[in-house]
Amino acid sequence: MTFPAPQHAIADIGVTGMGVMGSNLARNLARNGYKVAVHNRSPERTERMIADHGGEGEFFPSTSVEDFVNSLVKPRVAIIMVAAGTPTDAVIEQLAAQMEEGDIIVDCGNAQYEDTRRREASLRERGLHFVGAGVSGGEEGALLGPSIMPGGTVESYDRLGPMFETIAAKKDGKPCCTHVGPDGAGHFVKMVHNGIEYADMQLIAEAYDLMRQILNMSAPEIGEVFAEWNKGDLESYLIEITAEVLRHHDPKTGQPFVDIVLDQAAQKGTGAWTVQTAAALGVPTTGIAEATFARSLSGSVPQRKAAQGVLPGHGGVVEIADRDAVIEDIRLALYSSKMVAYSQGFELIRAASAEYDWNIDLGAMARIWREGCIIRARFLDRITEAYDRNPQLPLLIADEFFVAEIAKSVAAWRRIISAAVSAGIPIPAFSSSLAYYDGVRAPRLSASLIQAQRDFFGAHTYRRVDMPGTFHTNWSEDRDEEQWD
């Protein structure tokens, strides 16, 4: 089918890429009163979207990129919703070739933030604006109201922002969308959001596994526990859907659904990006790292098969005097570990903001994650309040609220980890979160020995606790100390 060429520019905004996310975003815009140009490399997808949903608003379909661009009012705004990497670069080039100075290209996919920085710099030289916008909420969020994290110039947000704020999720009447910062800031924040999501999901899975193995509870019973937890401090989208998943039964076998799902968790790369970036910036995102590696371990099938029945466990039996008390300990351990994961994520955003001069408002990031996105949770209100109290807060869990909450939880946290270790149950995210907590609060770390070793074998120098300067000991000679600055 060939759509008629536009007679004049009429669409407020355009979306190219009519997959589920792209078509839902276009529908969201149209439902909110915007005139939306739509395009797909394969016209059949555009035809199908118009046939199924064309009555939801004003759509202006195009077969060619040229017609798509020409249908947009100036300054033009075109959203890309295609696969990350080379396909995105190809579509950007096709659009840019048809556009004029001041026009705006928006990538709403999960792009690597360094790619976004490169693309923004390149298009800026051509007089075009490029916006990397993180969009969270999945297919439903794209249609009904996602959390949106746009980067780019202030000028581009002046044009784009009102539309995004209209279609975004709302919390207390405020849109879950804000201008994050220049060039790659929006996609960076979305990457960290996904990293926190990895940690959150792993922590929830570990809580489930503890109840299953230590307390011998059935999946539906555990689902009821999560449903109850969702009424309190742990209230969140992920806790809510966990309860639903655990209470669902497989229609084919009648077994709990979770029991027939293969225990191999896939990943698309944003967790790994987060860990790699954190390592480069020197930020210890240990919870996110362990969650990412746990997925890798789940997929290491030959290694797991080789280990089973061969590697000794010697896990002891955990004596249970009060099942409800153990469940409460697991809840408190989960709550504390989640606080650490979010704290680490926000520290990573802070570090990148300083590195790239993005000037990201951490409190604003917590506000726009309160609704629409996958990690939306009640205690994001508390994070917002913490950064309102002190925008320069150096460590989120050092805020007065989180100090008090962890103080109520830390004993249970330790009991549960001890029990899991004794029983031979792997809980990498719980354990690493507590290790981070103990490390960051420790008055002195074993790193002094590591630095001394580095000086011994590589003359990497060290600093002293009792005087300024950089020093080196002549280990292979008389072991005299030299001051190197």
Disulfide bonds with the S-S distance in Angstrom:
none
